[in-house]
Structures are given as C-alpha cells and as structure tokens.
Amino acid sequence: MLLDTKTSCLLRGILGVLFGFLALVVPEQIIDTFSGLFLVLIGLAIAFFLFLAITSKSDESMLWFGLSAVLLIIAIVTFLFNIAGFLLILLIAAIATYNGFYDITLAMAHPKTKFIIIPAMVLTGVALLCIFYLYIPNFHDHLYISIVGTLAFTFGLFSIGMGYYKFEETDDAVPVQKASRTFRWPEKKER
C-alpha cells in the first residue's frame, strides 16, 4: 500500500520537524543515539550475513562470510575514528535534502504556487540558520548537526504545509473531451 501525496508529506514533515527540533535542542544525545543505532544496525547485518553463510550452499557461503567481514571492518574503522554518528547524520541530511527537493518538485507542478513556495523555503532556511547561529548557545559547538537539524526542521515545516495545502486540479487530471463534429472542408460548388 502506497501512501498518497498528502499523507506522505505530513509524515515526512512531522519526522523532519521532530528530528530538527531534537538536533537543535539536544545535539550530543542525538549524536550518541545515532552512534548506538549504527552499531546495532551493523551488528544485525553481520548476524544476518553469518546466518546466510551458515545456511547457504557451500559455494555461496564464502560470499556471505566475506560480506560480514567487510561490515565488521567498517564497524571497527568507524568507531576507531569516531565517525559513526557523523555518517548517520550525513544520511539524515541526504534524506532531508531529498524531502526538500521532493517538495520543490511538488510545488513546481502547480504554476500558481511555485513562485511563492520555493523562494519562501530557501529564504526561511537561510533566515533560520542565521537566527539559530546568533541566538542558540550550543549551535557553534555542534555545527554540522545543527545545520542538518535546521534544514530538516525547515523542510519538515514546508512538508507539513504542502500536506495541508489542497492543490487545484492540473491539466493532466481533466478528462479529454471528444468533439461532437469533425472538421470538413467545404465542398467545391460548380458554377
């Protein structure tokens, strides 16, 4: 079951606002949570690959053992250099950017709103970045998660707005009407 546009905009908007708010208010806890979540996901993937290696045919088991070893090396390297939280925050930034561009393309499909929503989204994001940079005390300490949180918050607000906005019918939704008469050239009259 696929969600319609209104519901998906509302869900993505609520998640974006929630993540953005938490990233701005408690950045240390968000980084630690994502580091732990990364460890759990890597551990589950390693366990799944080992299960596949044990239960598969002998010629395929080496592939699954190799994949689990690669994931183990990735887990060791990311925690050795303490970049696990940063990688997941980068993933969240990519998702927030995708949601923002999805909303921009949704707004561009409607000619009356595209000249209002797109500049408003960009200007609101820049204004919120400036305001938060000046007035939130720990914004400077965790700059990368604060920027991601601000953009997720902004795109989330606009996703919620796009979900509540009722778009007018586009030209594609209007059914094609058949002509009742066809054009015929006038017959030549002989004089």
C-alpha positions as CSV (number, residue, x, y, z in Angstrom):
1,M,0.0,0.0,0.0
2,L,1.5,3.3,-1.1
3,L,0.6,6.5,0.7
4,D,-1.0,9.3,-1.1
5,T,0.9,12.6,-1.5
6,K,-0.9,14.4,1.3
7,T,-0.2,11.7,3.9
8,S,3.4,11.2,2.9
9,C,4.0,14.9,3.0
10,L,2.5,15.1,6.5
11,L,4.6,12.1,7.8
12,R,7.8,13.3,6.3
13,G,7.1,16.8,7.7
14,I,6.4,15.5,11.2
15,L,9.6,13.4,11.2
16,G,11.6,16.3,9.8
17,V,10.3,18.8,12.4
18,L,10.9,16.2,15.2
19,F,14.4,15.4,14.2
20,G,15.3,19.0,13.5
21,F,13.9,20.1,16.9
22,L,15.8,17.3,18.7
23,A,19.0,18.0,16.8
24,L,18.9,21.7,17.8
25,V,17.9,21.1,21.4
26,V,20.0,18.1,22.4
27,P,22.7,17.6,19.8
28,E,25.0,15.4,22.0
29,Q,22.3,12.9,22.7
30,I,21.3,12.7,19.1
31,I,24.9,12.0,18.1
32,D,25.3,9.3,20.7
33,T,21.9,7.8,19.8
34,F,22.9,7.6,16.1
35,S,26.2,6.1,17.0
36,G,24.4,3.4,19.0
37,L,21.9,2.9,16.3
38,F,24.7,2.5,13.8
39,L,26.3,-0.2,16.0
40,V,23.0,-2.1,16.3
41,L,22.4,-1.9,12.5
42,I,25.9,-3.1,11.7
43,G,25.6,-5.9,14.3
44,L,22.2,-7.1,12.9
45,A,23.6,-7.0,9.4
46,I,26.6,-9.1,10.4
47,A,24.4,-11.6,12.2
48,F,22.1,-11.8,9.2
49,F,25.1,-12.4,6.8
50,L,26.6,-15.0,9.1
51,F,23.2,-16.8,9.2
52,L,23.1,-16.8,5.4
53,A,26.7,-18.0,5.3
54,I,25.9,-21.0,7.6
55,T,22.6,-21.9,6.0
56,S,23.5,-21.4,2.3
57,K,25.2,-23.8,-0.1
58,S,28.9,-24.3,0.2
59,D,29.8,-22.3,-2.9
60,E,27.7,-19.3,-1.7
61,S,28.8,-19.3,1.9
62,M,32.1,-17.6,1.2
63,L,30.3,-14.6,-0.2
64,W,28.3,-14.1,3.0
65,F,31.3,-14.6,5.2
66,G,33.1,-12.0,3.2
67,L,30.3,-9.5,3.4
68,S,30.1,-10.0,7.2
69,A,33.8,-9.5,7.4
70,V,33.6,-6.3,5.4
71,L,30.9,-5.0,7.7
72,L,33.0,-5.9,10.7
73,I,35.9,-3.9,9.3
74,I,33.6,-0.9,8.5
75,A,32.3,-1.1,12.1
76,I,35.8,-1.1,13.5
77,V,37.0,1.7,11.3
78,T,34.0,3.9,12.0
79,F,34.3,3.5,15.8
80,L,38.1,3.8,15.7
81,F,37.8,7.2,14.1
82,N,34.5,8.1,15.9
83,I,32.6,8.9,12.7
84,A,29.6,6.6,13.2
85,G,27.3,9.3,14.4
86,F,28.5,11.6,11.6
87,L,27.8,9.0,8.9
88,L,24.2,8.6,10.1
89,I,23.8,12.3,10.4
90,L,25.0,12.6,6.8
91,L,22.4,10.0,5.9
92,I,19.7,12.1,7.6
93,A,20.9,15.2,5.8
94,A,20.6,13.4,2.5
95,I,17.1,12.3,3.4
96,A,16.1,15.8,4.5
97,T,17.6,17.2,1.3
98,Y,15.6,14.7,-0.8
99,N,12.4,15.6,1.0
100,G,13.1,19.3,0.4
101,F,13.7,18.7,-3.3
102,Y,10.6,16.5,-3.5
103,D,8.5,19.3,-2.0
104,I,10.1,21.8,-4.5
105,T,9.2,19.5,-7.4
106,L,5.7,19.1,-6.0
107,A,5.4,22.9,-5.8
108,M,6.7,23.3,-9.4
109,A,3.9,21.0,-10.7
110,H,1.5,23.8,-9.7
111,P,2.2,27.0,-11.5
112,K,0.4,29.3,-9.1
113,T,2.4,28.2,-6.0
114,K,5.9,27.6,-7.3
115,F,6.8,31.3,-7.3
116,I,5.8,31.5,-3.6
117,I,6.8,28.3,-2.0
118,I,10.3,27.7,-3.5
119,P,11.7,31.1,-2.5
120,A,9.9,31.0,0.8
121,M,11.5,27.6,1.6
122,V,15.0,28.8,0.7
123,L,14.7,32.2,2.5
124,T,13.2,30.6,5.6
125,G,16.0,28.0,5.7
126,V,18.7,30.8,5.4
127,A,16.8,33.0,8.0
128,L,16.5,30.2,10.5
129,L,20.2,29.3,10.1
130,C,21.2,32.9,10.8
131,I,18.8,33.2,13.7
132,F,19.9,29.9,15.3
133,Y,23.5,30.8,14.7
134,L,23.1,34.0,16.6
135,Y,20.7,33.0,19.4
136,I,21.2,29.3,20.2
137,P,24.3,29.0,22.5
138,N,25.4,25.4,21.6
139,F,24.9,25.9,17.8
140,H,28.6,26.7,17.3
141,D,29.8,23.6,19.3
142,H,27.9,21.1,17.0
143,L,27.8,23.0,13.8
144,Y,27.2,20.0,11.4
145,I,24.3,18.5,13.3
146,S,22.8,22.0,13.9
147,I,22.8,22.8,10.2
148,V,21.3,19.4,9.4
149,G,18.7,19.9,12.1
150,T,17.8,23.4,10.9
151,L,17.3,22.2,7.3
152,A,15.3,19.2,8.4
153,F,13.2,21.5,10.6
154,T,12.6,23.9,7.7
155,F,11.9,21.2,5.1
156,G,9.6,19.5,7.6
157,L,7.6,22.6,8.2
158,F,7.1,23.1,4.5
159,S,6.3,19.4,4.0
160,I,3.5,19.8,6.6
161,G,2.3,22.9,4.8
162,M,2.4,21.1,1.4
163,G,0.4,18.2,3.0
164,Y,-2.3,20.6,4.3
165,Y,-2.5,22.6,1.1
166,K,-5.2,21.5,-1.3
167,F,-3.9,21.7,-4.8
168,E,-6.1,22.6,-7.7
169,E,-6.7,20.2,-10.5
170,T,-3.9,20.1,-13.0
171,D,-4.4,19.9,-16.7
172,D,-3.5,16.2,-16.6
173,A,-6.4,15.4,-14.3
174,V,-9.0,16.9,-16.7
175,P,-10.5,14.3,-18.9
176,V,-10.2,14.8,-22.7
177,Q,-13.5,15.6,-24.4
178,K,-14.3,14.3,-27.8
179,A,-15.6,16.7,-30.4
180,S,-19.2,16.2,-31.5
181,R,-18.4,17.2,-35.1
182,T,-15.3,16.8,-37.1
183,F,-14.0,19.5,-39.4
184,R,-14.7,19.1,-43.1
185,W,-13.5,21.1,-46.0
186,P,-16.3,22.9,-47.7
187,E,-17.3,21.2,-50.9
188,K,-16.4,23.0,-54.2
189,K,-19.5,24.3,-55.9
190,E,-19.6,24.2,-59.6
191,R,-20.6,27.5,-61.2
